[in-house]
Amino acid sequence: MSAVLGRIGDIAFRRRGLVVSIWIALLIAVVGGAAAAGGHLDDRFTVPGAESQHALDTLTDTAPGAAGASAQLVFTAPQGHLISEAPYRAAIAHTLADAGTAVGAVGVTTPQQAGTISPDQRTAVAMVSFSGDRSQVSADARATVERSADSARDAGLDVSVGGTVYGVGDMQPGITEVLGLGVAVLVLLITFGSLLAAGMPLLSAIFGIAVTVGGLLGVAAIAPVSSTALTLALMLGLAVGIDYALFILSRHRSQLAAGLAPRESVIRANQTAGSAVLFAGVTVIIALAALSVIGIPFLTVMGLAASGAVLIAVAVAVTLLPALAGFAGHRLAPRAGSRAQLRATATGANSVGARWARLVTARPILTVAAVAGALIVLAIPAASLRMALPDNGSAAAATGQRQAYDTIAEKFGPGFNGPLVVVVDANGDAGAAAHVAETVRKLPNVAYVAAPQPTLRSGQSLVMVVPASAPETRQTADLVHAIRDQMPAAVPGARVAVTGNTAVTIDVSQRLSASLLPFLGVVVGLSLLLLIVVFRSIAVPVKAALTFLLSVAAALGTTVAVFQWGWAADLLGVAKTGPLVAFLPIILVGVLFGLAMDYEVFLVSGIREQWLREGDAMASIVEGTRHNARVVTAAASIMVVVFASFVPTDDAMIKPIAFALAVGVLVDAFAVRLTLVPAVLALLGRAAWWLPRRLDRILPALHIEGPHEDSQDREEQRRPEPVAV
C-alpha cells in the first residue's frame, strides 16, 4: 500500500501540471453537470416495510389530500373579539380562496368543515392540501399561501402559516461558517508558521468540497438527496479534507527540514502519512456506508453522501496535494532556526508534546483513572436518552411554522400538531370504520376522534385520531402501538393500519433505535479487526475500541444534557428541548469512529515506528507523541471549529449533530488519544505490541509507517514473549 502511494505521489509531483488540470476539469464537469441537471433536494422520511409507510403509499392513490403535504393557516382574532365576526369570516374566506390557487393544491378545508375553532372562539385553523409530499411543493406554492394571509392581516387578524410543507430549519451558510474557516486558517498558521503552508490544506479541502457538493447536486437530479445529507457531507468533507492534507503536509515539511529533496520528501510523505490517511479514510467510508444496511433511505443517502465526501478528501490529499507541493518546492521547508524547523528536528526533543507525554505517563494509573472517570461522568445523561424526529415545534421561534405550531398546541392541545390517520379497509363490513372509531375513542391518551371519511377506494375509510400528548412523546408512540395491537380483535374482518406523518416518524425512530446496538457492534468489531492488522497487536486494538466507546458515550451524554435536559440550551440557541434527532446516535458512531481512527492511527503509528526502530516502550511513547502531538492537536482543533461553526444554524437536525461531533472530536482527540492512550500504553509496556505468532503469520502486512528495509527483522527482534493482557 505504501509503495503504491509513493508512486502516486511521485507521479503527482513530476506531472503536477497535468494532475491539477485533471482536477480542475473534473470540477468544471461536475459543477456544470449539476447546473444543467437542475436537481432539487428531497427531505422525505420513508421507512420501507413499515405499516405506516405502506398505508401512506396506498393513500397516494386513494386519498391524495391525506397522503400529501399540507399547509396550515392559523387565524387569531384580537383580544376581545371572536373569530366568527363577519369582517373576520370574510377575510378568512378571501384568504383561503387565494391560498387554494397555489400550484399543486388539491383542496382547502375551512375551519367550519374541520371543526377547528378553539373553545374560546378566538382561533381557527384552515388547511390547504397538496398532491405531493413536501419535496414536491415548490417555493412558489408556499409563497402563494403565505401571501394569501395578507388580506386577513389587513382585517386585523394575526395569521401564521405552518404545516408539513415546511421543514424544521433552513441551513444557509452564514457568518459563523466563515468565522470557522478563519479560525482554521489561524490554527494552520500557528502550526506551520507559513502562509503558503497554511493555505495549501485549506485550498485542497475547499477544492474537494466543491467537487463533492457539485456531484451531490448532480445526483439529486436522478435520486433523492436530502438537504441534511448535503450539509453533513459539506461539514465532514471540509473537516477531514483539511485534516488529511495537514497530516501529509506536516510530514513533508518535517522531512524537508531534515534535508530531504522535495521530490523524495513527497514520496515518503505519501508512503507514511498518506498510508495513515488512506487507512483512516477507508474506515470512515466503511462506517458511513454501513448506514445503508439499516434500510432507511434517508439515512442511506446521508451515509453514502458523507462517504463520497471523505473519498474525495482522500483522493485530493494523496494526488492534488503532492502536485501543489511540487509547485511550491523548497519554499515549503521551514526557515533555518525557526520554531517549525526546531520542532521537526531532534532539537525539539523538549517540545510541548514530549513534555505532555512524559507528564501523562509518569503516573499512568492516576491518568487513566482521572480521564476515564471524567468521561464516565459526562456520559451519565446518555442513560436517559430519548429519540424522535424533529417537527415544526423544533423550528426557530421567529418562524411562521413554529408560531403556528405553538398556537395550535396552546388552543387545541399538543396532539393536534400530530394527528394519526387510521386507514380502515372494511372488506364489505359497512360498520367497520365506525366501530374502529368508537373503539379508538375509548383508548387512553385520545383527545379526539373524527367521524370516518370515505376514500376513492370502495370500502376504505379514514379515521383521524388526535392524541392528548405531543407528537414526539412516548405516550403518543404507545397510542400508535395500542391501536395496532387492539384493532385486529376489535374488527376481525377488516384491515386496519395507522399512518400519517407522526406514525411514520415513530416507526423511523424505533427502527433507528433497534439498529443502534447492532451497528455499534459492527463498528467496534471492524475497528478491532482493522487495527489488529495495522498495529500487529491485540492490546492496542482492544484499547482503541474501549476508548472509542468512552468518547461516544461522553459526546452523547453531553448532547442529551444540552438538547434534552436543557442545560445551556439558551446559550446555544436551542429552539426547543426534547428527544434527540433519532439518527444522531448512529451518525455520531459512524463519523466519530472514523475520526477517532484518524487520530489513533496517526499517533500510534508514530509510536510503533519508534518502537520498531528503538525497542524501548517508554521512549517510543514520548518520541512518537513528540512527533505527532502537534499535528493531531491542530487537526482536532480545526475539526472542532468546523463542526462548531454549524451549531448556530436554525436547522433542528444539523444543530445537535454538529454539537455532538464537535464535543466528540474534542473529547476523543485531547482527553482520549493524547492523554489516555499514552497512559494505557505506558501501563502495558512491551505487552502492548504482543501478537500470537500464528495470527501474525496469517495477517496481511500493511506497514502504514512506510517501507523499512529491515522492518520485519526489527519487528521479530522487538516482539515480546506471550503475556496475559
N, C-alpha and C positions, 0 to 999 in steps of 0.2 A: 504493500500500500504506500509506504513512504517513498519507495523508489519511483513509483508511478507519479506521485505528486511532485517529486523532484523534477522529473522530466517535464511535467506540465508547467512548473514554474520556470524552467529553463526556456521552453518554447515561448511562453508568455513574455519573458524578459527579452529574448532575441527578436521576436516578431511582435513587439509591443504595438507598433502602429496598426498592424492587421487585427490584433486582438481588440484594441479599443474601437476600431472601425466596426468590427463584428457586433460588439455590444451596442454601439450607437445605432447600427442598422436594426438590431433586434428591438431596441426601444422604440424607434420610429415606427416599425412594423406593428408592434403591439399596441401602441397608443393610437396609431392611425386606424388599425382594425377595430379597436374598441369604439372609436368615434363613428366609424362607418356602420358598425353593427347596431348601434343605438339601443343597447340593452338597458334594462331597468332592474333595480333591486327588489327582491321579493322577501318579505318578512313573515311569511306564513309559518305557523306551527302546525305540523301534522304528526300523527303517531300511527303509522300503518299497523293494521291488525287490531287496533283498539276498537271497542264497541262504539265509543263516541265518534271516532273518525269515520267508521263505516256508515253510521247513521247520517252523519253530516254530509258525506259524499252522496248518499241516496237523496237527501233533501235538495241537492243541487238541481235535480230534475223535477222532483215532485213539489217542492216549495222553495223556489229560488229566493224569495224575500226573506225566508227564515234562515237559509243557508249562507246568504251573502252578508257583507258588512253593512253596518247601519250608522247613520249619524243621528245623534240626539240633540234636540233643541230644547233647552230648559228655560222657561219663561217665569219670571218672578215679578209680581206686582209690587209697587211701592208700599211702604208701611201705611196701614190704614185703608188700603184698597183691596179689592178682590179681583182675581184673575178673570172672573166671569163678567166683569163690567163691559158694557157694549163697546167702548173705544178699544179696549184690550182684545176683545174677541175679534173685532175687525182687523186689528193689526196682526194678530196671530194667524188669521186666515190668509191675509195678504202675504205674510212671510212664508207660510207653508206652500202656497201656490208657486212662489218664486223658487223655493228650495226643490220642489218637485221637478223643475226643469233641468236640474243638474245632469250632466252626461252620465248614463249608466243607472240612474234612479229608476226603480220599478214600482215604487208605491210610497205613499205618505200616510202615516197613521196619526190621526189627530188625538189630542188628549181625551176628548169625549169617547172616541172609539176604543182607546186603550184603557180607559178608566184611570188615567194617570194625572189626577188633580189631587193635590195634597189636602189633608184633613183641614188645614186652616184656610183653604181656598185661595192661597196666595201664589202657589207654584203649580205649573203644569208642564208636562213633558210630552213632546211630539217626536216622531221618528220618521226618518227618510231611509227607505230600504234600497240597497243596490244589488245588482245581479251577481256581482263577483265579490271575492274576498278583498281585504284591504289593499293588497298589492295591485289589484285591478281597478281601484278607484283613483282616478287621476287627481293631480293637484288642482287642476281647473275645476273639477267637480266639487272638491272640498271648498274651494274659494267661492263657488256659487252658493253653497249652503251658508257659508259664513256671511257673505254679502246680503243674503236674504234677510238676515236678522236686523239689518239697519232700520227697516220700517217699523219693527216692533220697538226698537230702542228709541226711535223718534217719538213714539207714542208714550214713552215713559217707562217701558218695561226694562228690567235687567235681563239680558239674554246671554247664555253661554252655550257653546257648541262643543259636543264631545261625541262619544260613541266609539265603536270598534273601527271606524275608518281612520282613527288616529293611532299612532304608536305611543310608546311611553317616553320618548325622548327624541332629540334631534342632534345627532352627532355632527357638528360642524367644527373644522379646525379653527382654533382661536388663539388668543394671546398666550394662553398657558402652554400650548404645544410649542409655540415659537420660543417662549422662555425656556422650555425644557431643552430644546436644541441648543439654545445659548449656553445653558449650564453644561451641556455635554461638551461643547466646544471648549469651555473653560477647563473642565476636567482633563480633556485631551492636551490642552496647552500646558497644564501643570505636569501632566505625566511625561510628555515628550520634551517640553521646553523649546518647541519649534513650531512655528505657524504652519510650515509646509507639512511636517509630520502630523500635526493635529488635524489638518484639513483632509488628509487622504482617507482615514476611516469614515469621516462624515460624508465625503463625496461618494465613496463606493457604496455606503449604506443608502444614501438618497437615490443613487442610480438604481440599486436593486429594488427599492420600494417603488420607484416609478414603473419599472418593468412589472412588478407584482400587481400593482393597482390597475395598470392598463390591461394586464392579462385577465384579471378577475372581472373587470367591466366588460371585456370582450366575451368571456364565458357567460356572463349574465344574459347575453342575447339568446343563448340556446339552453341554459339550465338555470334553475333558481339559485341566486346568490343573495344572501341577506346583508343588510347594512351592518349588522353586528359581526358577521364573518369578515366583511371588508375592513372594519375598524380593528378587529383582532389581528388580522393579517398585517395591517399597517403598523400597529403598535408593536407586535412581535418582530416583524421584519426589520423595523428600524432599530430596535434594541439589539437583536442578535447580529444584524449587519454591522453595526459599529463595534460590537464586542469581538466578532470573528476577525475583522480587519485589525483591530487593536492587538489581538493575540499574535497574529503573524507579523505585523509591523514592529511590534516590540522586540520580538526575537531577531528580526532582520537588523534593527538598529543596534542591538547588543553585539551582534556579530560584526557589524561594520566597525563598532568601537574597538573590537578585539583585533582588527586588522584585516578581516576578510574583504576580498574584492566584491563589488556589488552583485555581480552575476552569481558567484559562488554562494554568497550570503542568501540571495533569493532562493536558490535551490535548497539550501539547508533549512531555511525558514519554512518552506513548503513541506519539506520532509518531516520536520519535527512539529512545530506549531500547527502547520497545515494538516498533519495527521490527526492531531488532537481536535482541531476544528471539524474535520470531516467526521470523526467518530462522534463527537458531541452533536453535530448537526443531524447525523443519521438517527441517533437516539431520540432527538426531539421529533423528527419526522415520523418515526415509527410510533411513538407515543400518541402524537396528534392524529395520525392516520387511523390508529386503532379506535378512535371515536366512532368510526363508521360502523363498527360491528354492533353498536348499541341498537341500531335500527331506527333512529330518528333522523329524518332527512335534514332538518335544520342543524342538528349537531354534526352530522356527517359533512355538510358543506363548510361549517366552521373549522372542523379538523383538517379537511383537505386544503382549504384556503390558507390556513396558517402553515400547514406543511409545505405548500408551494412557496410561501414567503421565505421559509427557512432554507429550502432547497436553493432558491435563487441567491440567498445571502451567502451560502456556502460556495456556490459556483462563482460568485463575484469575488469572494475572498481569495480563492485559490487560482483565479485566472486574471481578472481585471486588476486586482491589487498588485500582483507581480509586474504586470505591464506598466502600471503607473510608477512603480518603484524603479523600473528600467529608465523611464524618462527622468526621474529625479536623480538617479545615480548616486554619486558621493555626497550630494547635498543633504541626504537623509542621515548621514553619520553625525553623531553628537560632536560638538566642538571639543577640542582637546582642553582638558581641565574643567569642563562644565560638570554640573551635578549629574546630568544624564550620562556623561562619559564615566564618571566615578562609580555610579550605580551599576554600570554594565561590566565593570572590571572587578578584580579582586580587592581593589582599594575600597570597595563599598561593602566589605565584609561586616562592618558595624552599622549597616543601614537599619532603618526603622523595621523592615521586615525581619531581619536577622534578630534584632533585639526583641521583637514581639514573639518570635518562635522560641527563643530561649526563655522568655518570661512564662509562656503558657505551658512549656514542657518542664519547667523547674519543679513544679508540684502538680503533676498531671492528674492525680486523683482529685485534688481540690478543683482544678479547672473543669474536669468532666462533671463533677457534682454540681458546681455552680451554674454552668451553662445548661446542662440538661434540666436542672431544677427550674431555672428561669423559663425555659421553653415549655415545660410542662404546665407552669402557671399560666402562661399565655394561651395554652391550648384548652384550658378548663371550660371557657364558654362554648367550645365546639360541642360539648355534650348536650347542649340544648338546641342544637341546630334544627331549624325548620326550613323547608324549601317550597317554593312555589314559583310561578311565572309572574312577572310584573304586569299590572294593568294600569289604567289611567289614573288610579289612585297613587301611583308612584311617579307620575309626571311632575314637572316643576309647578310650584304653587301658582305661578302667574299665568299658566297656560289655560286656554279655554276648556280643554278636556279635563283638566284637574278640577277646575271650578264647577263644571257640570257634574263631575263625579261626586264632589263633596256636597253639593246642593241636593242631589238625589239621595245620597246617604242620610243627610240630615232630615229631609222632608218625607221620605218614603221608607227609610230603613236601609241598612248596608247591603242586604241581599238583593235589592232591586238593581244594583250595579252588576250583578252576575246571575241572571235568571238561568234556570235549567230548562231544557227543551226535552220533553218526554215524547218519543215517537211510538205510536201505537198502531200496529198492523193487525186489524181485527179478525181477519180470516172468516168473515161472514157473521161475526158476533156484533150486532148493531150497538149493543150497550157496553162493549168492552172499554172504549175510551172514557165513557162517563164513570165506569166502575174504577178504572185506574185513577182518575182524578179524585174520586171520593176516598179511595184507599190512601193515596199520597197525602191528601189533606189531613189525615189523622196521624201522620208520622211526626216525630219530634223535629223541631227546628224548621218548620214550614210556616212561612208568614202568609203566603197567598197562593192559591191555585186557580188559574183561569179556566174558563169553560173550554172544552175540546174544540179545535178548529180543523175542518177537513182540509186535506191537501189535494193536489191534482190526481193522485192515485186513489182509485176506488178502495174504500175500506181503511184508508190510512188517515190518522188524525194526529194533531199536535196538541200537547198539553203543556202550557208554560207554568213552571213552578218557581216561586220566589222564595229563597231561603231566608231565614231570620238573621243569618250571620253573613259576614262579608265573604267575597269570593275566595280569598286566599286562606281562609281559616280551616282548621281541622274539622270543625263542625259541619262545614259545607261538604267537605270530602266524605264525611261519614254519611251525610244525607244521600249523596250520589250512590254510595255502596248499599245503603238501606233500600233504596228504590230498586236497584238491580237485584238485590237478594230476595225481596219480598214479592215483586210483581209476577214472576212465573207461577207462584202458587195462587196468587190472587186472581189472575186471569189466565187459566190454563190453556185456553185455545188461541191466545193472541201472542204476538211477538212485541216485546217492549224494550226500548233502548233509550238511554239517557245521553243527550248530546248538548250542543251549544258550546260557546267559547269557554265557559267555566269548566264544563265536563272535560273538554279536550285538554285544557291546561292541567287539570287534576291528573288525567291519565299520563300526560307527558312527565309531570313531576314525579309520579310514582314509578314510572319506568326508569327514569334517571336515578332515583333513589335506590332502586333494586340493582342497578348496574354499577353503582359506585364501588362497592367492595370487590366484586369480580374484576373490575377494571384496575383497581388499585393493586390487586394481586398480580395481574398480568404485568403491570408496570414494574412492580418491585421484583418479580421474578425475572423480567427482562434485564433489569439493571444488574442483578446478581450474575446472570449468565455472561453478559457483555463485559462486565468488569473483571470477572474471573479470567476471561480470555485476554483482556488488555493487560492486567497487572500480574498475572500468573500468581494469584494469591487467593486464599479463602477468606482470611480475616478482613482484608481491605474491602471487598465487595459487601460482606455482611455489615461491616461498619457503615459503609456508604448507604445501604438500604435502610438501616435503622435510623441514621441521622436524617435521611430524606423524609422519613415518616414524621420525625420531630419537627422538621421545617414546615411540612404541610399542616400538621396539627396546630402549630403556633400561628401560622398565617390564617387558617380557617377560624381559630378561636378569636383572634383579633378582629377579623371581619364580622363575626357574629356579634361581638361586643359593640361594634360601631353601628352596623346596619340593622341588627335585630334588637339589641338591647338599647341602642340609642346613645351610647357613650360618645361624646364629641361629635354627635350627628350634626348639630347646628354648625359647628366649626367647619365641617367638611361639606356643608350644603346638601345633606341628605333630605330629599323631599318628604319621604315617609319611611318610618322604620317598620320592620315586619320580616317575614320569611326572606331568606336569601334567594337570589335567582337560582332556579332549580339546577341549571347546568354549571353553575360556578364551581362546585367542588370537583367535578370531573375535568373541567378546563384547567383548574388550578393544579390538579395532579399531573395532567398531561404536559402542561407548559413548564411548571416548576421542576418536574422530573428532568426534562431536557436541560434546563438552565443549571440545575444542581450538578448534572453530569458534566456540563461545561467546566465549572469551577473545580469539581472533583478531578476530572481528567487532567486539566491544565496544571493544577497544584501537585497532585500526587504523582503524575508522570515526571515532573521535575525532581521530586523526592526520590522516586525509583531510579531515575537516571543517575543521581548521585550515589544511591545505594549500589548500583551495578558497577560504578566507577571506583568507589572507595571502600564499600563494605562495612561502613560504620553507621549503624542505625540512627543514633542520635545526631551525629554530624550531618547525615543526609537530610534529616528533617529541617535542621537550621539552614543548611545551604540551599536545599530545594525551595524552602519558603522564601529565603532571601531573593532568589532569582525571580520568583513568580508572584509574591505577595502584592507588589505594587501594581502589576498589570491586572491581577484579579480585583484588587481594590478599585482601580479605575474602571474596569469593565462593569463591576457590580454597581458602582456609583452611577454610571451612565444609564444602566438598565433601570435602576430605581427611579432616576429622574425622568426617563422617558415614560415609564408606566405612571408615575405620579402626575405627570402633566395631563393625563387623561381623566384624572379623578374629578376635576371641577366641572366636567361636562354634565349636562342635564339628562343624558341618556341613562335610564334606570338599569339597563343591562350592562353597559360598559363600565359605569362608575364603580360598582362593587368589584367587578373583575379586575379593573386597573388597580384598585386599592389592595386587593388580596395579592396580586402579583408583585406590587411594589414592596409590601411587607414581607412576602415570601422570599424575594431575592435578597432583601436587606438582612433578614434573619439567616438565610442559608449561607450567604457569602461571608458575612462578618462573624456571626456567632458560631456557625457550624464549620464551614470549610477552613477559615483562617484561625479558628480558636479550638473548637472541639476536635477536629481531625488531627492536628499536630499532637494534641494531648493524648488522644487514643493511640496514635502510632507510637508515641513515647512509652506508653504503658505496655504495648505489645512487643516493642523492641524488634529483634530479629524474627520473631514469630509472625510478624505482620506479613512477611514475604514467603511464608511456607505454603507449598502446594504439593499434594501427593504426587510422587514420581509417575505413577501410572496415568493419572489425569494429565500431568504435564506433557506426556508423550503424545496424547491423542488430541490435545487442543491445538488449533492453528496458531502460528506465531505472527502477531501483528507489529510489534516493535514500534509503537507510536512515538517513542523517544527519538526515533530516527535511526539510520543504519549505523551500527557499530561493528567494526571488523571482527572483534572478538567478543561480541555481546553474549553469545551463547556460552562461551567458555567462562566468562566472568560470572554469568548467572549461575552456572554449575558450582563455581567456587564459592559464591556468596550464599548458596541455598542453605538455610538452616536445617537441622535434623528435624524429623517429625516431632511435633509437640501437640499437647492438648490445648486448644484455643477456646 
